[in-house]
């Protein structure tokens, strides 16, 4: 089968995935009924179904966003993601409640970490904007002084001002600033003040809330649960060591900017390699669909 046929085959799984998501959502609502904040994180059944339901939603999104155009980076990235997701599905469906709790713990931990990182990024931008404001003020002053000393025309100072503003904006862009667009119109100083008075308090409240949720969640979980997640160990536990050994080496070699990935002799994936990876994606999504259907209690799943 060629790549186009395999991509079409993957896309054809979409109705089955949608059916599974609907059934899993119904099952999740049934489990959630008697639960509340005091025991939600103590229910491995809830987190098993929630994780797999959410995973299937991600699969559906991946099918929507990929496979219309086939290229090396896209194939490698989706293959690796689907591989890792399948590891989760197999472990969650194994009956070992440890993995359901591991999912819930990582979810709460990552939410807390993301909020903290967003707050740190915001505070970093505020500091940067104030530095840029001071720099712009200093450079404009020097430009004005130079214009006066050389009896320059007003348009010369105007051109210098535009160049200074453009370079300040480029500096912000190089720093991956989220709020730089507002600073371009309002000014970097006023934008920093706005972020500090309005956005920082909101984010600080969210950081506190996510930390409280994390602490509450962990308090309900078994104390002896392992905290580390190592992909090689998890792949072995899921019976996927051989796939791990091949896929991780191969995808890392080409997805990361290692010399071998940008050496002039390095080619894109061969047709046979593209077909191999797409075939792996298809059978993996098919297996994840089957796992979802079993957990949701679906009978007579659509044949593929």
N, C-alpha and C positions, 0 to 999 in steps of 0.2 A: 504494500500500500504506500502511496506517496503522501507527502506532507499535507496536501490539500484535503485528501480523503480522510486522513487521521484527524485533522482539525475539525472537519465536518462531523466526524464520529463523536468527538468530544462535545461539540456544540449540541449534538442530538440528545445528550444526557440531560439537558436543561429541564425538560418537563418532569423527568423522574426526580431530579434534585428538588424542584419546587414542591412536588408532592411530598417528599420526605421532610422538607422544612415545615410544611403545614402540619404534618402529623406529629413531628417532634415538638412543635410549639404547643399543640393540644396536649400532648403528654406532659410537657413541662408545666403547663397551667394546672393540670391535675395534681402533680406532685407539690406544687407551690401552695395549693389551697390551704392546707393546715399549718403551713410554716409562717413564722414571723421573724423579726430581727433577733429574737433570742435564740433561735435554733436553725436559722437558714444555713449557716456555715457549718453546721454539724450534720447536714444531710448529704451524703455522698451521691445518692440517687439524683438529687436536684442538680448538682454540679456535673455529674456525668452526662445527663441529658442536655443541660445548658451548654456545655462545652462542645458537644457534637452538633447540636442545633446551630450554634454560632459558627462552628467550622464549616458546616454546609452552606450557610449564608455567604461565607467568604469564598467558598468554591464557586457558588453561583455568580458572585461578583467577578471572580477571576475569569470565568467563561465569557461573561459579558464584555470584559475589557481586553481580552486577548484572543488569539487565534484567527483574527481577521487578516492579519499580516504576520508572516512568519520570518523572524530574524534571530540571529544568534543569541544576543543578550536576553531577549524576551523568552526564548525557549529555555535557556539555562536557568533564568530566574524563576520561572513558573514551575519548572521541574523540581528545583530544590525546595521551593515552598510547599508544593504538593507532597513531596517526600516527607518533609518534617511534619506536615499535618497528618499524614497517614500514620506516622509513628504515634502521635497523640491518639488518634482514633483507635488503633489496635490496643494501646495500653488502657485507655478508658473503657473499652469493651471487654477487657480481660476478666473483669470481676474483682480486681484488686482495687479496693476503695482508696488506697494510698494515692493513686494517680488522679482521682477526682479531687481530693483535697489539695494535691500539688497544683492542679490547675487553679483552684480557688485562691490558694496562697499567692501564686505567681501573679494572678490577675490583680489582687488587692495591692501587692507589692509594686507592681508596674504602674498602677494608677497613681499610687503615692509618689513614686519616683518621677513620673512624668509631670505631675503637678509641681514638684519641687524644682525640677529642671526648668520648667517653664517660668517659674518665679525667678530663678537665678538668671535666666536669659533676659527677662524683662529688666531686672535690676542692672544687668550688664549693659543693656541698650541705653538705659537712663544715664549711666555714667559716661558711655561713649558719646551720647548726644550733647552732654554738657561739655565734654572735651572738644567736640566739633564746633560747638557754638563759640567757645573761647578761641579756638584756632581761626574760625572764620572772622571773628571780630578783630583779632590781631592782624590777619593778612589784609583785611579791608583797610585797616588803619595804615598799614605800610603802603598799600596801593594809593590811598588818598594822599599820603605824605609825598610819595614819589611824583604824583601828578602835580602837586603844588610846586615842588622843587624844580620840576622841568617845565613848568608853565604849560602842562599838557592840556589838550582839549577835553571837554566833558565826556566825549564819546570814548576816549582812551580809558578813562576811569571806569566807564560803563562796561567796556569789553573786559577789563581786568576783573571787575566784580563778577561778571558772568563766568569767567574761567575759574575763579575761586569757588563759586557756588557749585559748578559742575564737578570740580575735583572733590569737594566735600561730599557731594552726593555719591560719587564713585567710591569714596572711602566707606561710606555706609553700606553700599551694595556689596563690597568685598567682605564685609563683616556679617553678612547674612541677617540683616536687620529686618525684623517683622514689621515694625512700625515706622519705617523710614518714609513711606509715602506721605503720611501726615506731616512729617517734619519738613518735607520739601515745600509745603505751602504755609504751614503755621510757623516754621522756624524750629531749629533743633532745641533751643532752650525752652520755649513754650511747650513743645511736645514732651520734653523730659518732665516738666512740671505736671502736665496732664496725666502722664503715665504714673507718676509717683503718687498723685493724690487720688486718682480714680481706679486705675488698674491694679496697682500693687495691693491695696487692701482687699480687693475682690479675690485675687490669687492667694493671698495669705489665708483668707477664710477657706478657700478650697483645699489648700495644703493641709490645714488643720483638720478639715472634715475627712479627707481621704486617709489621713493618719489615724483618726479615730475609728474609721471603718476597718482599716487594716488591723488595728489592735483588737477590735471586737471580733473580727473574723478569726484571727489566729487563736484567740482565747477559746473559741468553740471547737477548734480542731484538735485531733490527737496530738499529744505532746511529743511523741516519739517519731513523728513523720519526718523523713529525710528532707533537707532543705535544698540540696544541690540538684541541678539538672544538667547532666552531661550528655550531649547528643550521642556520643559513641556508646555509652552505657545504655541509654534509652533505646537506641536502635537495636542493640543486642537483646534487650528485654522484649522488644517487639518482634524479634526474629528477622531483623533486617540488617544484620551486620555486613553482609556482602554488598548490599545496595549502598550502605553508608560508605564503605571503603572506596567504592568506585565513584559514587556521585559527589561526595564531598571533595575528593581530590580533583576531580574533573571540573566541577563548577567553580571551585575556589581558584583553580589555575587560570580560568578565563574570565571570571567575573571581577576579580581583584586586579589592581594595577601592578601586577608582578611583571618582571622583565619578559617572561615567556608569553604574557598576554599581549604585549605591544611590540614585541620583536618583529621586525619587518617580514620575517618568514612565517609568522603565525597566521594561519588562515581561519576563516569562519568555519563553522561546523560543516562537515560534509553532509550530503543529502542523506546518507545512511544513518549518520549520527542524529540528525534532526528527526528522522523517522523513529529511531530507537527511543529518543526522549519523549516524543509525543505519544508513542505507544505506551510508555511507562505512565505518563500522565493519565491516559485514558483508563488503563486497568486500575490505577490507583483510585481515581474518582469513582469508578464502578464499585470497587471494594468499599469505599467510604459510604456510598449510597446504600449498599447492602447492610452495612453495620447500622446505619441510621434506621433503615426499615425494620430491622430486627428489634432494635430498642423501642421503636415507636409502635411495634405490634402490627405493622402493615402486612396484610396477606395479599397474595397474588401480585407481587411487584411487577412493574412493567418489564417485559423481556427486552434484552439488549443483545 
